[in-house]
Amino acid sequence: MKFLVRKSGVTALSIKVFATGVQDKIERAVKGKKHEMQMAFVKSQLAPQLLFKMTNNIDALVLKDAFKASAI
């Protein structure tokens, strides 16, 4: 009977170690995906600002010197 108890204890420990490893892999995958989503959000916010600044600069250049603006 002691053999069965000892064997089931080892099995329970093995299952716990395996479950912990799987849980760690899942947590790392979730953190990686979260980071990717945050970067995509930042990039989506950055692009409109960049376009706005570029159009403002072009507009200012056209108003300042139309001949020079057409050369660019």
Secondary structure, DSSP 8 states (H G I E B T S, - for coil): -HHHHHHHHHHHHHHHHHHHHHHHHHHHHHHHHHHHHHHHHHHHHHHHHHHHHHHHHHHHHHHH-HHHHHH-
